[in-house]
Amino acid sequence: MPKMKTNRAAAKRFKITGSGRVRRAKQGGQHGMIGKGRKRRRRLRDNDMVHPTMEARVKVLLPYL
C-alpha cells in the first residue's frame, strides 16, 4: 500500500497544535493595510482556530499526524 501524500496547499495554510486542534491565519491580512484601521490590523496578526466541524476535513489532507 503506498503512502498517502500530504496536500501541499493545506500544509502551507494549516498547522496542528500540540492538543490536536488545527490553527490557521485570519483572512484579510495579506495586502491593503493602509485602508484598514490600526485595531483591525492588530487583530489580524493573531492566528485563529479552524472550526471544530471542519477540523476532520483538514486533517484528512494532512496525514502526517
MDTraj code that builds the backbone (N, CA, C; nanometers):
import mdtraj as md
import numpy as np

residues = "MET PRO LYS MET LYS THR ASN ARG ALA ALA ALA LYS ARG PHE LYS ILE THR GLY SER GLY ARG VAL ARG ARG ALA LYS GLN GLY GLY GLN HIS GLY MET ILE GLY LYS GLY ARG LYS ARG ARG ARG ARG LEU ARG ASP ASN ASP MET VAL HIS PRO THR MET GLU ALA ARG VAL LYS VAL LEU LEU PRO TYR LEU".split()
xyz = np.array([
    [0.0853, -0.1185, 0.0000],
    [0.0000, 0.0000, 0.0000],
    [0.0892, 0.1239, 0.0000],
    [0.0729, 0.2161, -0.0953],
    [0.1578, 0.3349, -0.0987],
    [0.1223, 0.4307, 0.0144],
    [0.2197, 0.5146, 0.0466],
    [0.1966, 0.6163, 0.1494],
    [0.1001, 0.7216, 0.0956],
    [0.0245, 0.7822, 0.1874],
    [-0.0675, 0.8876, 0.1488],
    [0.0087, 1.0194, 0.1393],
    [-0.0114, 1.0925, 0.0308],
    [0.0607, 1.2182, 0.0129],
    [-0.0077, 1.3306, 0.0898],
    [0.0742, 1.4214, 0.1396],
    [0.0240, 1.5411, 0.2052],
    [-0.0206, 1.6402, 0.0988],
    [-0.1366, 1.6999, 0.1199],
    [-0.1821, 1.8056, 0.0316],
    [-0.0983, 1.9292, 0.0613],
    [-0.0143, 1.9714, -0.0335],
    [0.0827, 2.0778, -0.0087],
    [0.0146, 2.2129, 0.0131],
    [-0.0977, 2.2366, -0.0522],
    [-0.1694, 2.3625, -0.0311],
    [-0.2191, 2.3715, 0.1130],
    [-0.2693, 2.2599, 0.1668],
    [-0.3176, 2.2585, 0.3050],
    [-0.2021, 2.2686, 0.4031],
    [-0.0879, 2.2076, 0.3713],
    [0.0269, 2.2109, 0.4613],
    [0.0804, 2.3522, 0.4784],
    [0.0653, 2.4354, 0.3747],
    [0.1116, 2.5738, 0.3837],
    [0.0144, 2.6616, 0.4611],
    [-0.1098, 2.6199, 0.4720],
    [-0.2122, 2.7034, 0.5342],
    [-0.2444, 2.6654, 0.6774],
    [-0.2253, 2.5398, 0.7135],
    [-0.2678, 2.4912, 0.8447],
    [-0.1525, 2.4292, 0.9204],
    [-0.1578, 2.4424, 1.0550],
    [-0.0629, 2.3741, 1.1428],
    [-0.1437, 2.3066, 1.2522],
    [-0.0928, 2.1945, 1.3013],
    [-0.1594, 2.1215, 1.4075],
    [-0.0964, 2.1610, 1.5410],
    [-0.1790, 2.1955, 1.6391],
    [-0.1278, 2.2322, 1.7705],
    [-0.0938, 2.1066, 1.8493],
    [-0.0341, 2.1254, 1.9641],
    [0.0022, 2.0117, 2.0486],
    [-0.1172, 1.9333, 2.0968],
    [-0.2299, 2.0005, 2.1156],
    [-0.3506, 1.9324, 2.1627],
    [-0.4308, 1.8709, 2.0492],
    [-0.3850, 1.8914, 1.9228],
    [-0.4535, 1.8298, 1.8102],
    [-0.5505, 1.9208, 1.7365],
    [-0.5656, 2.0455, 1.7824],
    [-0.6510, 2.1399, 1.7111],
    [-0.5784, 2.1889, 1.5866],
    [-0.6524, 2.2480, 1.4914],
    [-0.5940, 2.2968, 1.3673],
    [-0.5913, 2.4493, 1.3717],
    [-0.4726, 2.5061, 1.3487],
    [-0.4534, 2.6504, 1.3540],
    [-0.4456, 2.7060, 1.2121],
    [-0.4973, 2.8276, 1.1937],
    [-0.4948, 2.8922, 1.0634],
    [-0.4764, 3.0413, 1.0834],
    [-0.4345, 3.1109, 0.9761],
    [-0.4241, 3.2567, 0.9804],
    [-0.5610, 3.3170, 0.9510],
    [-0.5833, 3.4364, 1.0005],
    [-0.7087, 3.5048, 0.9709],
    [-0.7049, 3.5619, 0.8294],
    [-0.8207, 3.5703, 0.7662],
    [-0.8265, 3.6214, 0.6299],
    [-0.8268, 3.7728, 0.6313],
    [-0.7756, 3.8315, 0.5236],
    [-0.7779, 3.9755, 0.5093],
    [-0.6503, 4.0445, 0.5500],
    [-0.5445, 3.9701, 0.5783],
    [-0.4220, 4.0319, 0.6256],
    [-0.3068, 4.0248, 0.5287],
    [-0.3320, 4.0103, 0.3999],
    [-0.2238, 3.9959, 0.3033],
    [-0.1812, 4.1269, 0.2391],
    [-0.2752, 4.2134, 0.2094],
    [-0.2404, 4.3400, 0.1423],
    [-0.3481, 4.4429, 0.1733],
    [-0.3254, 4.5670, 0.1295],
    [-0.4232, 4.6739, 0.1500],
    [-0.4311, 4.7198, 0.2942],
    [-0.3169, 4.7226, 0.3633],
    [-0.3181, 4.7568, 0.5053],
    [-0.3463, 4.9055, 0.5304],
    [-0.3196, 4.9913, 0.4321],
    [-0.3401, 5.1349, 0.4530],
    [-0.4883, 5.1649, 0.4740],
    [-0.5749, 5.0909, 0.4105],
    [-0.7184, 5.1150, 0.4243],
    [-0.7798, 5.0557, 0.5492],
    [-0.7019, 4.9806, 0.6267],
    [-0.7547, 4.9159, 0.7468],
    [-0.7094, 4.9930, 0.8703],
    [-0.7918, 4.9904, 0.9721],
    [-0.7595, 5.0612, 1.0961],
    [-0.6505, 4.9885, 1.1748],
    [-0.5895, 5.0609, 1.2677],
    [-0.4807, 5.0039, 1.3478],
    [-0.5291, 4.8858, 1.4313],
    [-0.6474, 4.8998, 1.4900],
    [-0.7040, 4.7930, 1.5730],
    [-0.7307, 4.6677, 1.4895],
    [-0.7811, 4.6874, 1.3695],
    [-0.8117, 4.5755, 1.2808],
    [-0.6848, 4.5034, 1.2372],
    [-0.5793, 4.5798, 1.2053],
    [-0.4514, 4.5185, 1.1659],
    [-0.3908, 4.4405, 1.2813],
    [-0.4053, 4.4912, 1.4013],
    [-0.3515, 4.4230, 1.5188],
    [-0.4237, 4.2900, 1.5415],
    [-0.5550, 4.2885, 1.5218],
    [-0.6315, 4.1642, 1.5373],
    [-0.5940, 4.0610, 1.4314],
    [-0.5587, 4.1085, 1.3105],
    [-0.5250, 4.0171, 1.2014],
    [-0.3915, 3.9472, 1.2229],
    [-0.3075, 4.0001, 1.3124],
    [-0.1778, 3.9360, 1.3388],
    [-0.1932, 3.8013, 1.4073],
    [-0.2979, 3.7857, 1.4899],
    [-0.3148, 3.6632, 1.5674],
    [-0.3626, 3.5500, 1.4785],
    [-0.3273, 3.4286, 1.5173],
    [-0.3787, 3.3108, 1.4488],
    [-0.5166, 3.2779, 1.5038],
    [-0.5898, 3.1992, 1.4284],
    [-0.7236, 3.1579, 1.4657],
    [-0.7307, 3.0062, 1.4566],
    [-0.8325, 2.9478, 1.5139],
    [-0.8514, 2.8033, 1.5071],
    [-0.9558, 2.7705, 1.4002],
    [-0.9360, 2.6578, 1.3350],
    [-1.0358, 2.6073, 1.2400],
    [-1.1562, 2.5609, 1.3210],
    [-1.2745, 2.5855, 1.2704],
    [-1.3966, 2.5460, 1.3402],
    [-1.3996, 2.3941, 1.3594],
    [-1.4484, 2.3464, 1.4744],
    [-1.4481, 2.2011, 1.5007],
    [-1.5165, 2.1169, 1.3937],
    [-1.6183, 2.1729, 1.3260],
    [-1.6871, 2.0952, 1.2234],
    [-1.6007, 2.0749, 1.0987],
    [-1.4997, 2.1603, 1.0783],
    [-1.4125, 2.1492, 0.9616],
    [-1.2795, 2.0803, 0.9922],
    [-1.2500, 2.0588, 1.1215],
    [-1.1202, 2.0041, 1.1596],
    [-1.0927, 1.8683, 1.0949],
    [-1.1898, 1.7798, 1.0954],
    [-1.1692, 1.6453, 1.0417],
    [-1.1366, 1.6501, 0.8930],
    [-1.1979, 1.7428, 0.8196],
    [-1.1731, 1.7524, 0.6749],
    [-1.0323, 1.8025, 0.6464],
    [-0.9827, 1.8942, 0.7314],
    [-0.8481, 1.9449, 0.7131],
    [-0.7466, 1.8369, 0.7489],
    [-0.7736, 1.7605, 0.8535],
    [-0.6786, 1.6584, 0.8972],
    [-0.6630, 1.5452, 0.7956],
    [-0.7650, 1.5241, 0.7121],
    [-0.7534, 1.4236, 0.6046],
    [-0.6452, 1.4654, 0.5053],
    [-0.6308, 1.5973, 0.4842],
    [-0.5318, 1.6485, 0.3896],
    [-0.3917, 1.6486, 0.4487],
    [-0.3800, 1.6336, 0.5796],
    [-0.2513, 1.6350, 0.6492],
    [-0.2292, 1.5003, 0.7167],
    [-0.1888, 1.3975, 0.6437],
    [-0.1812, 1.2633, 0.7017],
    [-0.0605, 1.2401, 0.7909],
    [0.0249, 1.3401, 0.8124],
    [0.1447, 1.3174, 0.8905],
    [0.1183, 1.3232, 1.0409],
    [-0.0079, 1.3195, 1.0826],
    [-0.0410, 1.3215, 1.2258],
    [-0.0168, 1.1858, 1.2874],
])
top = md.Topology()
chain = top.add_chain()
for i, resn in enumerate(residues, 1):
    res = top.add_residue(resn, chain, resSeq=i)
    for name in ("N", "CA", "C"):
        top.add_atom(name, md.element.get_by_symbol(name[0]), res)
traj = md.Trajectory(xyz[None], top)
